[in-house]
Structure formats: structure tokens, C-alpha cells
């Protein structure tokens, strides 16, 4: 069964055509810098890479480009759109409606739309992908896989906020957690790699344009750094992460910012972009290496925030066997991993700086021999996880 996986991020769009159940990847692609005139389109088949720089101003244009390429005689992998039997869509926020993978209906789409305000950078893009895929892959089943599903095992003390109970009971205001497909995939790989007894308490660190961390006990998520929406926690590309609520009131009352202006500020103008003028860590790292104090400071701030969460998650896990770095930044930035592991020897975390510099697409250990805690880099594959869940629903 050929499954097309669409994974829409806030400024990117990943896709793969995967033959299930043997998990054969027929093609891989990525659209980066969506919303810009110099967006990057990458497509790979059998090791042959095709790259274009072109204006892709929204996800609609990006998805149309992907569909055209899949059917292209030179770079495509499909003879007909009917070759695709299912399209698996990553959907960031499932709210209280969805705790498992579902076949997409009009009601499902309406519920995804109702959650736009909780994931404004993601759910609209996710729904766009669904609606375009429905018009192109008309005979395929459309499947939604929710980022929040994996975190449904969080205990009440982890997801409930200290506000009047009625807001949880009547309005379902709570922490949901995100990046669930990634945290699930790499945590399962870590348990498989280390063995069950040596992976009872692990912390997964997903670092990309969006970032989150999860505390995972015996394979179950018990905490995630993102909450009601995918905005708090770690410092991200354009999102602020944790901030004192008083700042929001100050911005509105003293600086006369509207609700929409504050939302835009914290979602699209903050994080690494607000600190440095750049949202791409590759640019920030390069500028820092050439002496930019703003960029150097931003990297230190991001590393500091990660260390805070490692400490708190170790406490709630009551121990730590391993930490896992994953996603674009987590897998590729030795600097960010170094900053995240600094001065944590009291927890038994001792990074090997030379091993940390090695790049590989395989699971690798980057701790010193005397480190009590394993430090792993595990490439995530949300697409394989999405294809698995779509296939298992339909088989």
C-alpha cells in the first residue's frame, strides 16, 4: 500500500511516499522557508536530488508543487494519483476531540478548524494540506494523525492549570503537549536501542523551528514542555516560549497592543527571530561564529532554557537513564547540543565534545564513557510514524 505522508510545519512542508507495511520510502521531499520569495524545494528519488529556489508564498502553492512533482516523468514516483491509497496528515492540535488517529470526515475538518486559535501557525496549514489532497488524491483515504495523541497519558497534575476547575471541565483548558509523533518515534527507538531496563526514564528533546521536550517513563509521556497551544516552553524560531503572563498585560495596558498584535508578537516575531533578527539557526550560528553578540547571547539563552527543563524533568521522573536529541536542530547542531548539556555533570551527564561533532544519519551515542546518563542523537522520522498509524488504522 502506497501512503503519501504530508507533514506541514509553520514554515516548512515535508512529504514522503512510503510503501507499507515494509516501510519502503519511494521519495522524500522538503519545502523550506514557506512564505518567502526564495523558498527552497528539495525532492529526492533513489539518491538523486532535485533542488529549486523559487517563491512559495503559502502552503497551498507548496502542496501544488509537490503534487506536480510526484507525477512528473523525470522526478516522479507515481503513474497515477490512484497509486496513493491513503494520505496521512500530521495535524498539530487535536484538542479534547481526538486522542487517536482517525479517517478524515467533514466533522473532523470542522473540529480542526475550530482549533485554529490554539495552533495558529500549524492547524491552518494542516487543514490546507487536507483540502488540497482531497482534490488531487480523490480515491485515497485521508487520515489525520494528531501531535497531541501521544501525550494523552500525562497525569492530571501535569496537564491541569491552577485556574478555577470549571475552565478545565467546561472549556477543556489544559496542557495537551505537542510533537507527539516525533517524541513517540524516537522514544521507541531509544527503548529498542538501550533495552527496556536501561530506558525507564528518558527525556526527548525535539529541536527545530518549533521545539519541545518530553519526560517519558516506561514508554509513556508524562510531561511535555508545550501546553494549551504550541507556544510555551523552549525558545523557538519565532515563538517566545515561556513568558511571565504579566508581560502580556503590560503590552496591552501600557503599550496599547491589541490582542491580535500581542499574539502576532509572541507567535511570529519573538524567539530567535526577536533576539537576533534571524529565525534559522544556521544563520544564527554563522553570525555568532563571526562575533555577533546578539546571536551568541541567543544561543546561550536557548541552551539555558533546555537545561532548566532537563533538571525539572529529571525530578518528576525520579531519575534519568538517557536524553535524546532529535529533529533538524537537535540532530545537526553540535553547538546547541553542547550548550544544552553544559554543567550537568551533577546529573551524570558528561558530553564527549569530539563525538558530539560527528554527523551521522544513524543512532549515535555522544556521551563520555564515565557518563551515567546516555546522550543519544536519534534522527526522527515523523513520516514513518504517521505512515504506520495510517496503515494500522486501515488494515
Sine and cosine of phi, psi and omega as CSV:
sin_phi,cos_phi,sin_psi,cos_psi,sin_omega,cos_omega
0.00,0.00,0.84,-0.55,0.07,-1.00
-1.00,0.09,0.83,-0.56,0.04,-1.00
-0.87,-0.49,0.78,-0.62,0.12,-0.99
-1.00,-0.06,0.82,-0.58,0.03,-1.00
-0.96,-0.29,0.80,-0.60,0.06,-1.00
-0.90,-0.43,0.83,-0.55,-0.05,-1.00
-0.81,-0.58,1.00,-0.07,-0.06,-1.00
-1.00,-0.03,0.87,-0.49,0.12,-0.99
-0.99,-0.14,-0.09,-1.00,-0.05,-1.00
-0.92,0.38,-0.50,0.87,0.00,-1.00
-0.67,-0.74,0.32,0.95,-0.04,-1.00
-0.54,-0.84,0.25,-0.97,0.03,-1.00
-0.55,-0.83,0.93,-0.37,0.06,-1.00
-0.99,-0.14,0.51,-0.86,0.08,-1.00
-0.50,-0.87,0.47,-0.88,0.11,-0.99
-0.53,-0.85,0.54,-0.84,0.23,-0.97
-0.97,-0.25,0.87,-0.50,-0.12,-0.99
-0.83,-0.56,0.77,-0.64,0.07,-1.00
-1.00,0.01,0.86,-0.51,-0.02,-1.00
-0.94,-0.33,0.48,-0.88,0.20,0.98
-1.00,-0.05,0.08,1.00,-0.07,-1.00
-0.99,0.13,0.00,1.00,0.09,-1.00
0.87,0.49,0.57,0.82,0.06,-1.00
-0.98,0.19,0.86,-0.51,-0.01,-1.00
-1.00,0.03,0.89,-0.45,-0.05,-1.00
-1.00,0.05,-0.53,0.85,0.08,-1.00
-0.37,-0.93,0.41,-0.91,-0.01,-1.00
-0.74,-0.68,0.63,-0.77,0.03,-1.00
-0.50,-0.86,0.34,-0.94,0.00,-1.00
-0.48,-0.88,0.77,-0.64,0.16,-0.99
-0.96,-0.29,0.86,-0.52,0.00,-1.00
-0.92,-0.39,0.38,-0.93,0.09,-1.00
0.88,0.47,0.62,0.78,0.06,-1.00
-0.86,0.50,0.68,-0.73,-0.05,-1.00
0.98,-0.21,-0.04,1.00,-0.04,-1.00
-0.87,-0.50,0.36,-0.93,-0.02,-1.00
-0.96,0.26,-0.35,0.94,0.01,-1.00
-0.92,-0.38,0.72,0.69,0.07,-1.00
-0.90,0.43,0.41,-0.91,-0.06,-1.00
-0.89,-0.45,0.80,-0.60,0.03,-1.00
-0.92,-0.39,0.87,-0.49,0.03,-1.00
-0.88,-0.48,0.69,-0.72,0.01,-1.00
-0.61,-0.79,0.74,-0.67,-0.05,-1.00
-0.73,-0.68,0.75,-0.66,0.06,-1.00
-0.71,-0.70,0.81,-0.58,0.04,-1.00
0.78,0.63,0.65,0.76,0.03,-1.00
0.99,0.16,-0.12,0.99,0.03,-1.00
-1.00,-0.01,0.83,-0.56,-0.10,-0.99
-0.97,-0.25,0.66,-0.75,0.06,-1.00
-0.82,-0.57,0.77,-0.64,-0.05,-1.00
-0.71,-0.70,0.68,-0.73,0.07,-1.00
-0.71,-0.70,0.56,-0.83,0.19,-0.98
-0.93,-0.37,0.87,-0.50,-0.11,-0.99
-0.39,-0.92,0.32,-0.95,0.04,-1.00
-0.95,0.30,0.85,-0.52,0.12,-0.99
-0.78,-0.63,1.00,-0.09,-0.21,-0.98
-1.00,0.09,-0.24,0.97,0.05,-1.00
-0.39,-0.92,0.12,-0.99,-0.04,-1.00
-0.93,0.38,-0.48,0.88,0.02,-1.00
-0.86,0.50,-0.77,0.64,0.01,-1.00
-0.88,0.47,-0.66,0.75,0.01,-1.00
-0.88,0.47,-0.68,0.74,-0.02,-1.00
-0.94,0.34,-0.59,0.81,0.07,-1.00
-0.90,0.44,-0.61,0.79,0.04,-1.00
-0.91,0.42,-0.67,0.75,0.02,-1.00
-0.89,0.46,-0.74,0.67,-0.02,-1.00
-0.86,0.50,-0.68,0.74,0.01,-1.00
-0.89,0.45,-0.64,0.77,-0.03,-1.00
-0.93,0.36,-0.60,0.80,-0.01,-1.00
-0.89,0.45,-0.46,0.89,-0.01,-1.00
-0.99,-0.16,-0.03,1.00,-0.04,-1.00
-0.92,0.39,0.65,-0.76,-0.05,-1.00
-0.91,0.40,-0.52,0.85,-0.05,-1.00
-1.00,0.08,-0.72,0.69,-0.13,-0.99
-0.93,-0.37,-0.05,1.00,-0.09,-1.00
-0.99,0.12,0.17,-0.98,0.01,-1.00
-0.78,-0.63,0.08,1.00,-0.03,-1.00
-0.88,-0.48,0.65,-0.76,0.15,-0.99
-1.00,0.10,-0.51,0.86,-0.03,-1.00
-0.47,-0.88,0.43,-0.90,0.06,-1.00
-0.90,0.44,-0.36,0.93,0.01,-1.00
-0.95,0.32,-0.17,0.99,0.09,-1.00
-0.92,0.40,-0.40,0.92,0.03,-1.00
-1.00,0.06,0.88,-0.48,-0.04,-1.00
-1.00,-0.06,-0.38,0.93,0.03,-1.00
-0.46,-0.89,0.54,-0.84,0.12,-0.99
-0.88,-0.47,0.89,-0.47,0.01,-1.00
-1.00,-0.10,0.86,-0.51,-0.06,-1.00
-0.95,-0.31,0.80,-0.60,0.18,-0.98
-0.97,0.26,0.82,-0.58,0.09,-1.00
-0.85,-0.53,0.81,-0.59,-0.15,-0.99
-0.94,0.34,-0.79,0.62,-0.13,-0.99
-0.92,-0.38,0.85,-0.53,0.07,-1.00
-0.96,-0.27,-0.06,1.00,0.00,-1.00
0.81,0.59,-0.54,-0.84,0.04,-1.00
-1.00,-0.03,0.01,1.00,-0.06,-1.00
-0.99,0.14,-0.55,0.84,-0.18,-0.98
-0.79,-0.61,0.88,-0.48,0.10,-0.99
-0.87,-0.49,0.23,0.97,0.05,-1.00
-0.38,-0.93,0.17,-0.99,0.01,-1.00
-0.93,0.37,0.64,-0.76,-0.06,-1.00
-0.66,-0.75,0.44,-0.90,0.20,-0.98
-0.96,0.27,0.69,-0.73,-0.10,-0.99
-0.99,0.17,0.79,-0.62,0.10,-0.99
-0.83,-0.55,0.04,-1.00,0.06,-1.00
-0.88,0.47,-0.60,0.80,0.03,-1.00
-0.90,0.44,-0.64,0.76,0.04,-1.00
-0.89,0.46,-0.70,0.71,0.02,-1.00
-0.89,0.46,-0.65,0.76,0.03,-1.00
-0.89,0.46,-0.64,0.77,0.02,-1.00
-0.93,0.37,-0.61,0.79,0.07,-1.00
-0.89,0.45,-0.65,0.76,0.03,-1.00
-0.91,0.41,-0.61,0.79,0.01,-1.00
-0.89,0.45,-0.35,0.94,-0.04,-1.00
-0.99,-0.12,0.16,0.99,0.00,-1.00
-0.81,0.59,-0.67,0.74,-0.07,-1.00
-0.91,0.41,-0.41,0.91,-0.02,-1.00
-1.00,0.06,-0.38,0.92,0.05,-1.00
-0.63,-0.77,0.91,0.41,-0.14,-0.99
-0.92,0.40,-0.36,0.93,0.03,-1.00
-1.00,0.04,-0.19,0.98,-0.16,-0.99
-0.83,-0.56,-0.84,0.55,-0.09,-1.00
-0.83,0.56,-0.62,0.78,0.08,-1.00
-0.87,0.50,-0.67,0.74,0.04,-1.00
-0.91,0.42,-0.65,0.76,0.03,-1.00
-0.87,0.50,-0.70,0.71,-0.01,-1.00
-0.93,0.38,-0.61,0.79,0.08,-1.00
-0.85,0.53,-0.70,0.72,0.03,-1.00
-0.87,0.49,-0.66,0.75,0.01,-1.00
-0.89,0.45,-0.75,0.66,-0.07,-1.00
-0.92,0.40,-0.61,0.80,0.04,-1.00
-0.94,0.33,-0.68,0.73,0.00,-1.00
-0.87,0.49,-0.58,0.81,0.01,-1.00
-0.89,0.46,-0.55,0.84,-0.03,-1.00
-0.99,0.14,-0.37,0.93,-0.05,-1.00
-0.99,-0.14,-0.75,0.66,-0.04,-1.00
-0.98,-0.22,0.94,0.33,-0.20,-0.98
-0.94,0.35,-0.44,0.90,-0.02,-1.00
-1.00,-0.07,-0.08,1.00,-0.03,-1.00
-1.00,0.07,0.51,-0.86,0.16,-0.99
-0.97,0.24,0.74,-0.68,0.05,-1.00
-0.99,-0.11,0.83,-0.56,-0.10,-0.99
-0.86,-0.51,0.70,-0.72,0.06,-1.00
-0.96,-0.29,0.79,-0.61,0.07,-1.00
-0.89,-0.46,0.85,-0.53,-0.18,-0.98
-0.99,-0.16,0.71,-0.71,0.03,-1.00
-0.88,0.48,-0.47,0.88,-0.09,-1.00
-0.99,0.15,-0.28,0.96,-0.14,-0.99
-0.87,0.49,-0.70,0.72,-0.07,-1.00
-0.87,0.49,-0.45,0.89,-0.08,-1.00
-1.00,-0.04,0.16,0.99,0.03,-1.00
-0.93,0.37,-0.18,0.98,0.05,-1.00
-1.00,0.07,-0.04,1.00,0.02,-1.00
-0.89,0.46,0.69,-0.72,0.03,-1.00
-0.95,0.32,0.31,-0.95,-0.07,-1.00
-0.86,0.51,-0.59,0.81,0.01,-1.00
-0.91,0.41,-0.31,0.95,0.05,-1.00
-1.00,0.03,-0.55,0.83,-0.10,-0.99
-0.98,-0.20,-0.25,0.97,-0.04,-1.00
-1.00,0.06,0.69,-0.73,0.08,-1.00
-1.00,-0.03,0.44,-0.90,-0.03,-1.00
-1.00,0.09,0.87,0.49,0.11,-0.99
-0.83,-0.55,0.22,-0.98,-0.04,-1.00
-0.75,0.66,0.68,-0.73,-0.10,-1.00
-0.81,0.58,-0.50,0.87,-0.07,-1.00
-0.87,0.49,-0.48,0.88,-0.03,-1.00
-0.95,0.31,-0.46,0.89,0.14,-0.99
-0.98,0.21,-0.72,0.69,-0.10,-1.00
-0.95,0.32,-0.62,0.78,-0.08,-1.00
-0.99,-0.15,-0.56,0.83,-0.09,-1.00
-0.93,-0.38,-0.06,1.00,0.06,-1.00
0.85,0.52,0.59,0.81,0.06,-1.00
-0.99,0.12,0.91,-0.40,-0.09,-1.00
-0.28,-0.96,0.14,-0.99,0.13,-0.99
-0.99,0.13,0.72,-0.69,-0.01,-1.00
-0.95,-0.32,-0.55,0.84,-0.06,-1.00
0.99,0.16,0.50,-0.87,-0.07,-1.00
-0.62,-0.78,-0.06,-1.00,-0.09,-1.00
0.83,0.56,0.52,0.85,-0.10,-1.00
-0.87,0.49,-0.61,0.79,-0.01,-1.00
-0.90,0.43,-0.61,0.79,0.01,-1.00
-0.94,0.33,-0.75,0.66,0.00,-1.00
-0.88,0.48,-0.63,0.78,0.02,-1.00
-0.90,0.43,-0.73,0.69,-0.06,-1.00
-0.88,0.47,-0.78,0.62,-0.09,-1.00
-0.96,0.29,-0.51,0.86,0.04,-1.00
-0.93,0.38,-0.63,0.78,0.05,-1.00
-0.92,0.40,-0.62,0.78,0.06,-1.00
-0.91,0.42,-0.63,0.78,0.01,-1.00
-0.91,0.42,-0.68,0.73,0.01,-1.00
-0.90,0.44,-0.66,0.75,0.04,-1.00
-0.90,0.45,-0.65,0.76,-0.05,-1.00
-0.96,0.29,-0.70,0.71,-0.11,-0.99
-1.00,0.02,-0.44,0.90,-0.14,-0.99
1.00,-0.08,0.50,-0.86,-0.11,-0.99
-0.85,0.52,-0.68,0.74,-0.07,-1.00
-0.93,0.37,-0.44,0.90,-0.04,-1.00
-0.98,-0.18,0.23,0.97,-0.01,-1.00
-0.63,-0.78,0.56,0.83,0.01,-1.00
-0.93,0.36,-0.60,0.80,-0.03,-1.00
-0.84,-0.55,0.96,-0.28,-0.01,-1.00
-0.74,-0.68,0.44,-0.90,0.08,-1.00
-0.87,-0.49,0.83,-0.55,0.06,-1.00
-0.98,-0.22,0.71,-0.70,-0.09,-1.00
-0.84,-0.54,0.97,-0.25,-0.02,-1.00
-0.99,-0.11,0.94,-0.35,-0.05,-1.00
-0.87,-0.49,0.93,-0.36,0.08,-1.00
-0.58,-0.82,-0.52,-0.86,0.13,-0.99
-0.89,0.45,-0.59,0.81,0.22,-0.98
-0.97,-0.25,0.55,-0.83,-0.09,-1.00
-0.73,-0.69,0.56,-0.83,0.13,-0.99
-0.33,-0.95,0.33,-0.94,0.05,-1.00
-0.78,-0.62,0.53,-0.85,0.04,-1.00
-0.77,-0.64,0.63,-0.78,0.19,-0.98
-0.99,-0.11,0.83,-0.56,-0.10,-0.99
-0.81,-0.58,0.87,-0.49,-0.02,-1.00
-0.91,-0.41,0.86,-0.52,-0.01,-1.00
0.78,0.62,0.67,0.75,0.08,-1.00
0.99,0.13,-0.01,1.00,-0.03,-1.00
-0.93,-0.38,0.69,-0.73,0.06,-1.00
-0.95,0.31,0.80,-0.60,0.06,-1.00
-0.89,-0.47,-0.05,1.00,0.03,-1.00
-0.21,-0.98,0.55,-0.83,0.08,-1.00
-0.60,-0.80,0.59,-0.81,-0.12,-0.99
-0.96,0.27,-0.31,0.95,0.10,-1.00
-1.00,-0.02,0.43,-0.90,-0.18,-0.98
-0.83,-0.56,-0.92,-0.40,-0.01,-1.00
-0.91,0.41,-0.62,0.79,0.11,-0.99
-0.72,-0.69,0.21,-0.98,-0.05,-1.00
-0.99,0.11,0.88,0.47,-0.15,-0.99
-0.73,-0.68,-0.46,0.89,-0.08,-1.00
-1.00,-0.06,-0.10,-0.99,0.03,-1.00
1.00,0.00,-0.81,-0.59,-0.09,-1.00
-0.95,0.32,0.33,-0.94,0.11,-0.99
-0.96,0.28,0.77,-0.64,-0.08,-1.00
-0.89,-0.46,-0.11,-0.99,-0.05,-1.00
-0.85,0.52,-0.78,0.63,0.00,-1.00
-0.80,-0.61,-0.05,1.00,-0.04,-1.00
-0.98,-0.21,0.61,-0.80,-0.15,-0.99
-0.94,0.34,-0.48,0.87,-0.21,-0.98
0.96,0.28,-0.39,-0.92,-0.06,-1.00
-0.83,0.56,0.68,-0.73,0.05,-1.00
-0.47,-0.88,0.57,-0.83,0.05,-1.00
-0.91,0.42,0.77,-0.63,-0.01,-1.00
-0.85,0.53,-0.44,0.90,0.00,-1.00
-0.88,0.48,-0.49,0.87,0.03,-1.00
-0.89,0.46,-0.63,0.78,0.00,-1.00
-0.89,0.45,-0.72,0.70,0.01,-1.00
-0.90,0.43,-0.61,0.79,0.04,-1.00
-0.89,0.46,-0.71,0.70,0.01,-1.00
-0.87,0.50,-0.61,0.79,-0.05,-1.00
-0.98,0.17,-0.69,0.72,-0.11,-0.99
-0.99,0.12,-0.69,0.73,-0.10,-1.00
-1.00,0.00,-0.55,0.83,-0.04,-1.00
-0.96,-0.27,0.08,1.00,0.09,-1.00
0.84,0.54,0.56,0.83,0.06,-1.00
-0.99,0.17,0.64,-0.76,0.06,-1.00
-0.98,0.19,0.21,-0.98,0.06,-1.00
-0.83,0.55,-0.70,0.72,-0.02,-1.00
-0.91,0.40,-0.62,0.78,0.02,-1.00
-0.91,0.41,-0.65,0.76,0.03,-1.00
-0.92,0.40,-0.66,0.75,0.04,-1.00
-0.87,0.50,-0.72,0.70,0.02,-1.00
-0.90,0.45,-0.66,0.75,0.01,-1.00
-0.86,0.52,-0.75,0.66,-0.10,-1.00
-0.98,0.19,-0.44,0.90,-0.03,-1.00
-1.00,-0.01,-0.63,0.78,-0.20,-0.98
-0.87,-0.50,-0.21,0.98,-0.11,-0.99
-0.84,-0.54,0.12,0.99,-0.08,-1.00
-0.92,-0.39,-0.49,-0.87,-0.02,-1.00
0.87,0.49,-0.55,-0.83,-0.02,-1.00
-0.90,0.44,-0.54,0.84,0.04,-1.00
-0.89,0.46,-0.72,0.70,0.00,-1.00
-0.92,0.40,-0.55,0.83,-0.03,-1.00
-0.98,0.18,-0.51,0.86,-0.16,-0.99
-0.81,-0.58,-0.35,0.94,-0.14,-0.99
1.00,-0.05,-0.05,1.00,0.00,-1.00
-0.77,-0.63,0.60,-0.80,0.06,-1.00
-0.97,-0.24,-0.29,0.96,-0.04,-1.00
-1.00,0.03,0.86,-0.51,-0.06,-1.00
-0.88,0.47,-0.47,0.88,0.02,-1.00
-0.90,0.44,-0.67,0.74,0.05,-1.00
-0.92,0.38,-0.66,0.75,-0.02,-1.00
-0.90,0.44,-0.68,0.73,0.01,-1.00
-0.89,0.45,-0.66,0.75,0.01,-1.00
-0.90,0.44,-0.70,0.71,0.00,-1.00
-0.90,0.43,-0.63,0.78,0.02,-1.00
-0.89,0.45,-0.66,0.75,0.01,-1.00
-0.90,0.43,-0.44,0.90,0.01,-1.00
-0.99,-0.11,0.26,0.97,0.17,-0.98
0.98,-0.19,0.07,1.00,0.00,-1.00
-0.93,0.37,0.90,-0.43,0.00,-1.00
-0.92,0.39,-0.60,0.80,0.03,-1.00
-0.87,0.50,-0.71,0.71,-0.03,-1.00
-0.94,0.34,-0.62,0.78,0.06,-1.00
-0.88,0.47,-0.69,0.73,0.00,-1.00
-0.91,0.41,-0.65,0.76,0.00,-1.00
-0.89,0.46,-0.66,0.76,0.03,-1.00
-0.89,0.45,-0.66,0.75,0.02,-1.00
-0.91,0.42,-0.65,0.76,0.03,-1.00
-0.88,0.48,-0.69,0.73,-0.01,-1.00
-0.90,0.43,-0.68,0.74,0.03,-1.00
-0.91,0.42,-0.64,0.76,0.02,-1.00
-0.87,0.50,-0.69,0.73,-0.01,-1.00
-0.89,0.45,-0.65,0.76,0.03,-1.00
-0.89,0.45,-0.69,0.73,-0.01,-1.00
-0.88,0.47,-0.61,0.79,0.06,-1.00
-0.85,0.53,-0.69,0.73,-0.03,-1.00
-0.95,0.31,-0.58,0.82,0.06,-1.00
-0.86,0.51,-0.69,0.73,0.01,-1.00
-0.89,0.45,-0.72,0.69,-0.03,-1.00
-0.94,0.35,-0.59,0.81,0.00,-1.00
-0.95,0.31,-0.55,0.84,0.09,-1.00
-0.88,0.47,-0.60,0.80,0.02,-1.00
-0.91,0.42,-0.73,0.68,-0.05,-1.00
-0.96,0.28,-0.41,0.91,0.09,-1.00
-0.98,0.19,-0.34,0.94,-0.08,-1.00
0.88,0.48,0.70,0.71,0.01,-1.00
0.62,-0.79,0.22,-0.98,-0.01,-1.00
-0.48,-0.88,0.83,-0.56,0.05,-1.00
-0.99,-0.14,-0.59,0.80,-0.08,-1.00
-0.35,-0.94,0.48,-0.88,0.22,-0.98
-0.87,-0.50,0.59,-0.81,-0.07,-1.00
-0.83,-0.56,0.81,-0.59,0.12,-0.99
-0.99,-0.15,0.69,-0.73,0.00,-1.00
-0.46,-0.89,0.06,-1.00,-0.04,-1.00
0.97,0.26,0.05,-1.00,-0.20,-0.98
-0.78,0.63,-0.75,0.66,0.00,-1.00
-0.98,0.19,-0.70,0.71,-0.02,-1.00
-0.86,0.51,-0.59,0.81,-0.03,-1.00
-0.99,0.14,-0.49,0.87,-0.19,-0.98
-0.92,-0.40,-0.29,0.96,-0.08,-1.00
-0.98,-0.18,0.98,-0.19,0.05,-1.00
-0.91,0.41,-0.53,0.85,0.01,-1.00
-0.91,0.42,-0.70,0.71,-0.03,-1.00
-0.92,0.39,-0.62,0.78,0.05,-1.00
-0.90,0.43,-0.65,0.76,0.02,-1.00
-0.89,0.46,-0.72,0.69,-0.01,-1.00
-0.91,0.42,-0.55,0.84,-0.01,-1.00
-0.95,0.31,-0.41,0.91,-0.07,-1.00
-0.96,-0.27,0.05,1.00,-0.02,-1.00
-0.89,0.45,0.65,-0.76,0.13,-0.99
0.82,0.57,0.62,0.79,0.06,-1.00
-0.90,-0.44,0.36,0.93,-0.01,-1.00
-0.90,0.44,-0.43,0.90,0.04,-1.00
-0.91,0.41,-0.37,0.93,0.08,-1.00
-1.00,-0.02,-0.04,1.00,-0.04,-1.00
1.00,0.05,0.32,0.95,0.01,-1.00
-0.98,-0.21,0.93,-0.38,0.01,-1.00
-0.78,-0.63,0.97,-0.26,-0.05,-1.00
-0.98,0.20,0.66,-0.75,0.14,-0.99
-1.00,-0.03,0.94,-0.34,-0.13,-0.99
-0.89,0.45,-0.54,0.84,0.01,-1.00
-0.96,0.29,-0.71,0.71,0.05,-1.00
-0.88,0.47,-0.56,0.83,-0.01,-1.00
-0.89,0.46,-0.45,0.89,-0.05,-1.00
-0.99,0.15,-0.28,0.96,-0.06,-1.00
-0.95,0.30,0.72,-0.69,0.04,-1.00
-0.97,-0.23,0.69,-0.73,0.00,-1.00
-0.35,-0.94,0.44,-0.90,0.06,-1.00
-1.00,-0.07,0.05,1.00,-0.01,-1.00
-0.97,-0.24,0.25,-0.97,0.12,-0.99
-0.88,0.47,0.74,-0.67,0.02,-1.00
-0.61,-0.79,0.52,-0.86,0.07,-1.00
-0.99,-0.12,0.69,-0.72,-0.06,-1.00
-0.81,-0.59,0.33,0.94,0.04,-1.00
-1.00,-0.09,0.30,-0.95,0.09,-1.00
-0.96,0.27,0.35,-0.94,0.00,-1.00
-0.85,0.53,-0.49,0.87,-0.04,-1.00
-1.00,0.01,0.07,1.00,0.00,-1.00
-0.96,0.29,0.82,-0.57,0.03,-1.00
-0.95,0.33,-0.47,0.88,-0.01,-1.00
-0.97,-0.24,0.75,-0.66,0.09,-1.00
-0.96,0.29,0.67,-0.74,0.09,-1.00
-0.88,-0.47,0.93,-0.37,-0.11,-0.99
-0.90,-0.43,0.55,-0.84,0.22,-0.98
-0.93,-0.36,0.89,-0.46,-0.03,-1.00
-0.82,-0.57,0.93,-0.38,0.05,-1.00
-0.86,0.52,0.80,-0.59,0.03,-1.00
-0.98,0.21,0.41,-0.91,0.12,-0.99
-0.59,-0.81,0.98,0.22,0.00,-1.00
-0.87,0.50,-0.50,0.86,-0.03,-1.00
-0.91,0.41,-0.68,0.73,0.06,-1.00
-0.89,0.46,-0.66,0.75,0.01,-1.00
-0.89,0.46,-0.67,0.74,0.03,-1.00
-0.91,0.43,-0.69,0.72,0.01,-1.00
-0.89,0.46,-0.65,0.76,0.03,-1.00
-0.85,0.52,-0.75,0.66,-0.07,-1.00
-0.93,0.37,-0.59,0.81,0.05,-1.00
-0.91,0.41,-0.70,0.71,-0.01,-1.00
-0.90,0.45,-0.72,0.69,-0.03,-1.00
-0.90,0.45,-0.51,0.86,0.04,-1.00
-0.94,0.35,-0.59,0.81,-0.13,-0.99
-1.00,-0.05,-0.39,0.92,-0.13,-0.99
-0.94,0.34,0.00,0.00,0.00,0.00
